[in-house]
Amino acid sequence: MENVYSMVKALTSTITIASVLTSCIFGGGNPNSSNPGSASTVTALEWNVDEEDGGSFQVSEYAGQPVGPNLVFIEGGRTVLGSVEEDVVYSRDNVERSVTVASFYMDETEITNINWLEYEHYIRIDSDEIYWQNNLPDTTVWSRDLAFNDPYVSHYYRYPGFRFFPVVGINWRQAVNYCAWRTEVVNLKLATDAGFFEVSEDGEDDAFAEDDAFAEDENTEVGSVQGNNPRVPIESGIILPAYRLPTEAEWEYAAQALIGTQWLDETQTNSRIYPWDGHALRNPYGKSIGYMLANYKRGRGDYAGIAGKLNDGSMITDYVYNYPPNDYGLYNMAGNVNEWVQDVYRPLSFQDMDDLNPFRRDNVLDEEDLYDGGYSFIGNERAYETEEEALNAGVPRSQYNVDNPPMKRMRVFKGGSWKDVAYWMSPGTRRALFEDSSTNAIGFRCAMVHAGSNY
């Protein structure tokens, strides 16, 4: 009996010591991404004690994904995608179906003229002439043979009064290039602000800080920063995931904003025809009662109403913060300009895609003869056949440009515009245009994944 007692006492002491050790290592409770403790849970080897080559494993501080500028968090969940309106064009290309969309981030406004002028400024400096000229907006999209739209052709993009109006004349490829550039410059600023780089006096040669734990990590191929600077590893937690165009499912989900119809436990009181409640297109509440909730075309020849009582006050596009935001805080998810999304257009996408994060990508379920090759990557005044070849030649990702796109590749755009009737403002409606085409009624906004999360 005494031996049994001794064994129990010894075991209890061992457990107590282990508990104390665990408490010391992890600070109480179970380890998690933001509080991983000071040592491994499976080897008990301490972290961050030796930064020399071959030293201890380095674990950076992490307090969650930084929120990029202009981004709004969109909490994901289950929803019903598809058109709830009468299919007036008999396309049957967006039939209702239940899906789940993971949480993500989206710009609260459309990308504006001043945003694109900033982009133009930096690519003029950093890129070859072919690249930046290929990424200028097509201002002739305003030109009409039987209309006097000349002032818009010459003034809409550059005149200061239009700074915060949505940029138009942008094709799908240019929008993708902008997302890549924005990723580069935002991550470079985040890395520099975090002390990840030392900037020379002339401001041109950025280099890793000497005492940085990741400075010698030459194998890291993710989280690049602008130009030929060293890559900031994604393990640092400093940089953001890539800016990109939203998928069609993400865009439609964000436009619905059904978080505003939530009641009790997993009950939604109603669906929505538009990004707001009700069938009406006018505000039914408060001092703004009777005013339009979006910028759209009311009928043939009626873009703004009559003088003295303009119904939406916008004969063309409008200030991106005009009109009330939806319940996610997103402005102009209906009207103003249509918006490009990632998806390649196929009429039967609704029945072919997964029900978790649905997305129709290139070269899937399509015959090979629908495509005429691949991409070319433009940089240093020449084209490269593969991404690897372009990288080896020192061409940054922000300068990639689609030079030889596949045939038949049409991209979806959503949301309705200043020149569309109300039908197209319903989130479930969809149209498509060739990705190298642009109009005066299509713009875009960026999105980003919510990394490190299972919802």
N, C-alpha and C positions, 0 to 999 in steps of 0.2 A: 504493500500500500504506500509505503514511504517512497519507494522508487517511482510509482505512478505519479505521486504528488510532485516529485522532483522534476519528472519529465514535463508535466503540465506547466510547472513554474518556469522551466527553461523555455518552453514553447511560447508562453505568454510574454516573456522578456524579449524573445526574438521578434514577435509580432509588434511589440511596443517600439522596439528599436527601428524596425522597418517602417512603422507608421511615422515616427519622428523624422526618419531620413526622407521619406516621401514628402512629408509636410515641408521640410526645409527646401527640398528640391523644387517642388511645385507651388509653394506658397499656400497650401491648403486647397482642397477640392481637386477635381480632375483637371488635367492640362487641356488647353485648347489653343486655337490658332493665335490668339492675342496674348495668352499666358502659357507658353509652352514649358515653363520651368527652366532650370539651369542645367539640366542633364537629361539624357535619353531615358525614356520609360522602359526600354528593353535591354539597354546595355549599361545604364548608370554612368556612362562616360559624360563628362562635363562638356558643355558647349562654350564657344567663344573665349577660351582661355589662352589660345595660341593661334596667332594669325599668320605665322610663317608657313611656307610651303610644306605640305604634309602634316600640318598641325591639326588642331581640333576642328570639328565640324562647326561651321559658322551659321548661326540662326539670327536673322535680323528682327528688329522690333516691327510689330505689325498691329495697327489699330483699326484695320478695315480698309476697304478700297476707297482711295480719295475720290471725291466727286469732282469731275471735270467742269470747267467753265461752261455755263449756259445749260447744263444737263439737269433733268428732273428725274427722280426715281419713279419707276413704274412698277408697282407690285404685281407680280404675275398671278395666274390662277386659271381656273376652268372657265371657258366662255363658249358661246355659240357664234362661230364666224359664218359669214355668208350674207347675202342680200335679203333684207326683209321687205324691200320694195317690190312692186310689180315689175317683172322683167320686161320692160317696154321694148327692148331691142331683141328679145328672144335669144339671148346668147347662152343662157343656162350655164354660165362659166363660174358661178360662185354660189353653189347650192349650200344651204345651211348644214352645218355639222359641228359637233362638240369637239373641242380641242383644249389642250392646256398649253399656256404660254409662260415660260419662265420669266422671272423678274429681269428688268433691264433698265437702262437709262436712255432718255431721248431729249434732244434739244427742245427747250420750251418755245422757241420761235423758229421760223424758217431762216435759212442762211440769207443774209442781207447783202445789198450792194457794197456797203463799207467792209463787210467781212471778205468779200471777193476782191475788193480793191487792195486790202491788206495782203491777201494771198498773191495777187498779181505783183505787188511790190517785191515780195521776198523771192518769188520764183524768177523775176527779172534778174535779181542779184545772184541767186544760187544756181540757176539752170541755164542750159544752152538756149539759143534763140528759138529753135524749132519747138522746144517743149513749152515755153511760156506763151508763144503765139498760138499753139494748139489748145491752150487752156484759157483763152480769152472768151468772154461771153459773146454770142452772136447778136449784136444789137440790131441787125437787119430783120430780126423776127418781128419787129414792130411795123415794118414797111408793108404797105398795101397799095396796090395800083389804083384802087378806087376810094382811097381814104387819105386824109391829110394827117398821118401819124408821124411826120418828119420830126417834130420836136421830141418824141419819145426815142426815135432812132439816135438822135444826137445828144440827148440830155439824160435819159432815164438811168443809165448805168453810172455816169460820172458826176452829174450835177449834185451839189451838197444837199439840196432839198429832198433828194431821193435816197439818202444814205441808209435809212432804216426801213426801206421797202425791200421786199424779197428779190433776190437776184434771179433773173430769167435769162433765156437764151443759153442755158446750160444743158448739155446733153448728159446722158447717164454716165458715160466714161469720164467726163470732166468732173462730175460729182464724186465718183470713186477716187479720182486723183486727189481731189480736195481733202477727202477723208484721210488718205494716206499722209498727206502733208501735215494736216492738223495733228495727227497722232505724233508725228516726228517732233514738231515744235513744242507741243504741250508737254511731252515727256522730257524733252531737253530742258525746259524751264523747271519742271518738277525736280529733275535730277540735280540741276545746278543749285536750286534753292535749298536742296537737302545736303549740299556740300559734297556731292558725288563727283563734281568736276572742279578743277582749278582753272580759272580763266586767265589767259595771259593779258598783259597790259594793252595789247592791240585788239583784244577781244576776238581774235580769230582762231587761236589754237586752244581748244578745250582738251584737257587730259584728265585722266583719273586722279583723284587726290591720292597722295602717297600712302596715307594711313588707311585707305579704304579696304575693307576686308575682301571686296570682290575685284579689286584692281587687277589682279593677275589671272582672273578667270577668262582664259582665251577661248574656251569651248562653248561659251554661252552664245546662242544664236537667236535669242528672243529678246524682245523689248528694245529694239534698236532706237537710236536717237538720230537727229537730223544729220545728213551728210555722211562723212566718213569717220565720225567720232566713234570711240569705243562703245560697245553695246552695254547697256545697263541690264543686268540679269533680272528676270522676272521674280526671282527669289528674294530680291531686295524689298519688295513691297512698296517701292517708291513710285514706280511708274504705273500708268493706266493701261488697260487693254486697248485695243485698236478702236478708233472711231470708224464707223462704217455706215452704210445706208441700212435703215431698218428692214427686216423682212416684211413681206406683205402681212403675215399674221401679226407681227408685233405692231405694225402701223395701225391695222384695223382694230386690234385690241385696245391700243392707247387712245384711238379716236372714240371708241365706244364709251370709255371711262365709266364702266358700270359700277365702280366703287361708290359712286354717288347714289346708287339705287339700293345699296345694301340695307337689309332690315333683319334684325335678330340673327339667328344662326344659319348661315349659308342660304339665306333667302333674299332674292332680289325682287323688288316690287314691280319692276317693269323692264322691258328692253327699250331700245332707243332707235328711232329712225335717223336722227342726227346726233351729234355729240352733246346734245342737251335733251331734257325731257320735253315731251309733248309733240304735237304735230305742227305747231305754229313755227313760223320763221321770225317772228317778232318777239321782243322781250315783253313778258306779261307783268313784270314787277317794277315797283319803285319809280324813281325819277326817269329811268330810261324806258318806261313802258311805251310800247309802240315802235321802238327803234329796232332795226334789223339786227339779228344775232350773227350774221356773217356777210361777207362781201361776195355777192353772186349776181347773176343776170336775172332780173325778175321776169322778163318776157322779151319778145322781139323788139329790138331797138331801145329797150329800157335797161340801162346799165346803172343808173343812179337815182332815178326819180326826177321830180321837177324842181326848178329853182325856188328857193324859199322854204322847201320842205323835202330835201333830198332823202330818199328812203334809206340808203346806206352810205351815201356821201362819197362813193368810190367809183369813178368811171372806169378806172383801170385797177391796178393793184393798190394796196393800202399799207400804212404803217403797221409793222408786224405785231405791235402790242394793242392794236385796236380790236374791238369786240371782246366780249368776256371769254376768259379761258375756260376749258372744260374742267371736270372734277379732278383731273391729274395735274392741273395747272398748265396745260399746253394751249398755246394760242393758235387760232386759225387752223384747227384740224378739219375744218370745213370751210371752203371758199378761199378767197385771196389768190392762192396758186395751187394747182395740183402738185403732188410731190412724188419724186422717184422713189421706188423701193428696190430691194436687191433682186427680187425674183425674176427669173425668165418667165415670159408669159406662155402658158399653155392652157387651153380652154378646160381641160379635165384635171387641172392641178388639184382641185378640191377632193377628187376621189383617189388620187395617186399618192398624196403625201401622208406622212405619219400624223398621228393625232397628238404627239408631243412635240412642240416647237416646229410646226410644219414649215417647209421651205422648199421651193422648186429651184434646184441649182442647174448649172450647165451640164450638158453631156449625160443626162440621166433620162432613161426611157425614151431616148430619141435615136433615130437612125443616123448612122455616121454621115450619110450624104447630105444631112441638113447643116453640116459644119464644114468649113473650108480650110481648116488648119487651126492654128492656135494664136497666141499672142506674140507680139514683138515688143521688146523693151527698149525704149528710146532713151539715149543719154550720150553725152560726149559727141554729139552730132552724128551718131550712127545708130543702127538698130541691132539688137542682140536677139538671137533666136530663143534662148532660154533664160529663166530668172538667174540660174547659177552663173551663166556667162556674164550677165549684166553685173551681178554682185562682184565677181572676180575682177571686172574692169573698173570697179569703184563707183558704180552708179547707185546712188541711194534709192531706197524704195519710194521716196516721195517723188522721184522723177520718172517712175514707170508710166508708160502710156500705151494704151491699146492701139496698135497700128494696123493690125490685120485681123479684125474680129470675125468670128464665125458668121455665116449667112443665117438668115431666118431668126436671128436672135433679137427678140422683142422683149422689152422690159415693162413691167407693170407700173402704172402711176395711179395715184388715189387722191380723193378728197374734194374734187370740184374746184372751180376757180372763179375769178371775177367775170369771165366770159361764158360761164356754164350756168345752165338752169339748175334749180334746186335738186333735181333728181340725183345729180352726180355728187352731191354733198353727203349722201348717205354712206357711212363707212364701208358697207358691203359691196358697193358698186366698184367696178374695176375696168380700166382700159389699158391699152398698151401702145407703145411706140418703139420704133427701131432705136437701139441704144446710141447711135451716132446722130440722132435727130434732136432738135430743140425747138421750142415754141416760146411765145410770150406769156404762156399760161402754165408753165411747169417750172417749179423750183425744187427744193429739197431741204431736209434737215437730217442731222446725223443721229446715230444711236450708238450704244455701247453695251456689252454684256455686263451683268452684275456678277463679278467673279468671286470665287470663294464662298458660294452660297448654293444650297440645294433647293431653293425656291425662287 
